[in-house]
Amino acid sequence: MTKVAVLMIRRSSKQMMKVLVELLIWVENANIAKKKSSQEQMLLSNGTGEQRHVIVQIDESEEAAFIDLLKFMYCNALSTTTPTGLLDVLMVVDRFERLFFTRPENRISSVQLLPRWRMLTARCYVEKAYKYKTVKVLEFLTPHQQCVVHLDLDRCECSFLFPTGKVFSRTFHLGGRELFLAAYCNMDLQGAVQCLGLFLGMHGKESKPLAIYYEFAVRMSPTNEYVSKHKGNYTLTSGVVVGCRNLCCVDWTAFLKEDSLYFIKGVVYLLAVITIRE
């Protein structure tokens, strides 16, 4: 049986050990001991047939990408399904390829991962072909003039907002004015981290000011219910937006991660309730 677990991981992780065990089983079942790939040969030896042990120290933030790199090396498969996840793997490749592979011609090249990258990004660009994002709007006249606006963004759309992107909703109407929502990837109030911001604005230079009460909410798992995140009173004027710079109270990485509470089946559901103040 070919020994793959010559890597000594300095981070104790049951998940990492599980992946190494799975790789060992895969190698045995595939019987590639008789026909090793050049990548495996160079990982297991120094080029002269002599086996070597490699001590790898990884940060916690790199673990998922490192696991995916191992899977790609031995199974030619990736678990990640997002452009940001694949970018993390590419960054790990750049960091560790010189450590794993002593001969330049046998190193894992980023080019090997580019087809997967292009496939993911092409899907995203197709979905971003619109100029403004369509929203669902419910209007009420009593007891107050009010509208409820639903803005849905999928994970791919959110990925492409990083680091300073914006997506605007189509115009909707309230009190005879043209309003819009805008989702940003921006810095928080302290300027420390990037995060998801949601803002409300009004079109039209000649539009009269509009006094409103507004409330923003996000649908969250596991309850699938909307949770209020930000609210306030404001008088809208043309060219000025109002809202929240860190709607979900987490940084961009935590917001976008695979097990994020803010994505339900790959979609973040944003809700804005806007009421005219009399």
C-alpha positions in Angstrom: 0.0 0.0 0.0 1.3 3.4 -0.9 1.8 5.6 2.1 0.3 9.0 1.6 0.3 10.1 5.2 3.9 11.1 5.3 2.8 14.6 6.0 3.0 15.5 9.6 0.3 18.1 10.3 1.2 20.3 13.2 -2.4 21.3 13.8 -4.6 18.7 15.6 -7.7 18.2 13.6 -10.1 15.3 13.4 -11.2 16.5 10.0 -7.6 16.6 8.7 -7.0 13.1 10.0 -10.2 11.9 8.4 -9.1 13.3 5.0 -5.7 11.6 5.3 -7.3 8.3 6.1 -9.7 8.7 3.2 -6.8 9.4 0.9 -5.0 6.3 2.1 -8.0 4.1 1.4 -8.4 5.7 -2.0 -4.8 5.1 -2.9 -5.1 1.4 -1.8 -8.3 0.8 -3.7 -7.1 2.5 -6.8 -3.9 0.4 -6.7 -1.8 3.3 -7.9 1.2 2.0 -6.0 2.3 0.4 -9.3 1.6 3.5 -11.3 2.1 6.7 -9.3 1.5 10.2 -10.7 4.5 12.5 -10.9 2.8 14.7 -8.3 2.6 11.8 -5.8 6.2 10.6 -6.5 7.6 14.1 -5.8 5.4 14.5 -2.7 6.7 11.2 -1.3 10.3 11.5 -2.3 13.1 14.0 -2.9 13.5 12.9 -6.5 16.0 10.1 -5.8 13.4 7.5 -4.6 14.1 8.3 -1.0 11.0 8.9 1.1 10.8 12.1 3.1 8.7 13.5 5.9 7.4 17.0 5.5 6.2 19.1 8.5 3.5 21.5 7.6 2.2 24.3 9.8 -1.1 25.8 8.7 -3.4 28.5 10.0 -6.9 27.6 11.0 -8.2 29.8 8.1 -6.2 27.7 5.6 -7.4 24.2 6.8 -10.4 23.9 4.4 -8.4 25.0 1.4 -5.5 22.7 2.4 -7.8 19.7 2.6 -9.2 20.6 -0.8 -5.6 20.8 -2.2 -4.9 17.2 -0.9 -8.1 15.9 -2.5 -7.2 17.6 -5.8 -3.7 16.0 -5.7 -4.9 12.5 -5.1 -8.5 12.4 -6.3 -8.5 15.1 -9.0 -11.6 16.5 -7.3 -12.5 19.7 -5.4 -15.2 20.1 -2.7 -15.5 23.8 -3.1 -18.2 25.2 -5.4 -17.5 28.9 -5.1 -15.0 31.3 -6.8 -13.8 32.5 -3.4 -13.3 28.9 -2.2 -11.3 28.1 -5.3 -9.2 31.2 -4.8 -8.3 30.1 -1.3 -7.1 26.8 -2.8 -5.0 28.7 -5.4 -3.4 30.7 -2.6 -2.5 27.5 -0.7 -0.9 26.1 -3.9 1.2 29.2 -4.2 2.3 28.9 -0.6 3.1 25.2 -0.4 4.1 24.0 -3.9 7.8 24.7 -3.3 7.7 22.7 -0.1 6.0 19.7 -1.6 7.6 19.5 -5.0 11.4 19.8 -5.4 11.3 19.8 -9.2 9.6 22.8 -10.9 8.2 20.6 -13.8 6.3 18.5 -11.3 4.8 21.3 -9.2 1.0 21.8 -9.2 0.4 24.7 -11.4 -2.4 27.2 -11.0 -3.2 26.5 -14.6 -4.5 23.1 -13.6 -7.2 24.8 -11.5 -8.0 27.5 -14.0 -10.7 25.5 -16.0 -12.7 25.0 -12.7 -12.2 28.8 -12.0 -13.4 29.8 -15.4 -16.4 27.5 -15.1 -17.4 29.1 -11.8 -16.8 32.7 -12.8 -18.5 32.3 -16.2 -21.7 31.2 -14.4 -21.5 34.2 -12.1 -20.9 36.7 -15.0 -23.9 35.3 -16.8 -26.1 35.8 -13.8 -24.7 39.4 -13.4 -25.7 40.4 -16.9 -28.4 42.7 -15.6 -27.6 46.3 -14.8 -30.0 46.6 -11.8 -31.3 43.8 -9.6 -35.0 43.0 -9.8 -36.9 43.3 -6.5 -40.3 42.1 -5.2 -42.3 44.9 -3.8 -45.6 45.0 -1.8 -47.3 48.3 -1.4 -49.8 49.3 1.3 -51.9 52.4 1.6 -53.4 51.8 5.0 -53.0 52.3 7.9 -49.9 54.1 6.5 -48.3 54.4 3.1 -45.7 51.6 3.2 -43.8 49.3 0.9 -42.1 46.0 1.7 -39.1 45.3 -0.6 -37.4 41.9 -1.1 -33.9 41.9 -2.4 -32.3 38.4 -2.9 -28.6 37.8 -3.7 -27.0 34.5 -4.4 -23.6 33.5 -3.1 -22.0 34.0 -6.4 -23.3 37.6 -6.7 -22.1 38.3 -3.2 -18.6 36.9 -4.0 -18.2 39.4 -6.8 -19.0 42.3 -4.6 -15.6 41.8 -2.9 -13.7 44.0 -2.2 -15.6 47.3 -3.0 -18.5 46.3 -5.2 -22.1 47.5 -5.2 -25.3 46.1 -6.6 -28.4 48.3 -7.0 -32.0 47.3 -7.1 -34.4 48.4 -9.8 -36.4 51.5 -8.9 -39.6 51.1 -6.8 -42.1 53.8 -5.8 -43.4 55.2 -2.6 -45.3 58.4 -2.0 -44.7 59.4 -5.7 -40.9 59.1 -5.3 -38.5 56.8 -7.0 -36.5 54.8 -4.4 -33.8 52.1 -4.6 -31.8 49.7 -2.5 -28.1 49.2 -2.7 -26.0 46.3 -1.3 -22.3 47.1 -0.7 -19.1 45.3 0.2 -17.7 48.1 2.4 -15.6 48.8 5.5 -17.3 48.9 8.9 -17.6 52.1 10.9 -14.2 51.4 12.5 -12.6 50.9 9.1 -11.3 47.5 10.4 -13.1 44.9 8.3 -15.0 44.5 5.1 -18.7 43.6 5.5 -22.1 43.6 3.9 -23.8 47.0 3.9 -27.4 47.8 2.9 -28.6 51.3 2.0 -31.7 53.1 0.8 -31.7 56.0 -1.6 -33.9 58.2 -3.7 -33.6 59.2 -7.4 -34.5 62.5 -9.0 -32.8 65.8 -8.4 -36.1 67.6 -8.3 -37.7 65.2 -5.8 -39.0 66.7 -2.6 -37.6 65.3 0.7 -39.4 62.3 2.0 -39.7 61.6 5.8 -39.6 57.9 6.4 -39.2 55.1 9.0 -37.2 52.2 7.6 -36.3 48.8 8.9 -33.9 46.2 7.4 -34.1 42.5 8.1 -32.3 39.3 6.9 -33.7 35.8 6.7 -31.7 33.4 8.7 -31.3 29.7 9.2 -32.2 27.4 10.8 -35.6 29.1 11.5 -35.8 30.6 7.9 -37.4 33.7 9.5 -36.5 37.3 9.0 -34.5 38.9 11.8 -34.5 42.7 12.2 -31.0 44.1 11.9 -31.3 47.9 11.5 -34.0 50.5 11.7 -34.4 54.3 12.1 -36.1 57.5 11.0 -34.7 59.6 8.2 -35.6 62.2 5.7 -34.6 61.1 2.2 -33.1 63.6 -0.2 -31.8 63.0 -3.7 -28.1 61.9 -3.9 -27.9 60.8 -0.3 -28.3 57.2 1.0 -29.1 55.9 4.5 -28.6 52.5 5.9 -26.2 50.2 7.7 -22.5 49.5 6.9 -22.4 46.1 8.7 -25.9 44.7 8.3 -25.1 41.2 9.6 -22.6 42.2 12.3 -19.9 39.9 10.9 -16.9 40.4 8.6 -17.1 39.5 4.9 -15.4 36.1 5.3 -17.7 35.0 8.1 -20.7 36.3 6.1 -19.8 34.3 3.0 -18.5 31.0 4.5 -20.2 27.8 3.5 -22.1 27.3 6.8 -23.1 30.9 7.1 -26.5 31.4 8.8 -27.3 34.2 6.3 -27.4 31.9 3.3 -30.4 29.6 2.7 -29.8 27.2 -0.1 -27.1 29.6 -1.5 -29.2 32.8 -1.3 -29.2 35.7 1.2 -32.7 37.2 1.5 -32.8 40.9 2.4 -35.9 42.7 3.4 -36.6 46.5 3.7 -39.8 47.9 5.2 -40.3 51.6 4.4 -43.1 53.7 5.9 -43.9 57.3 5.2 -44.0 59.4 8.4 -46.9 61.7 8.7 
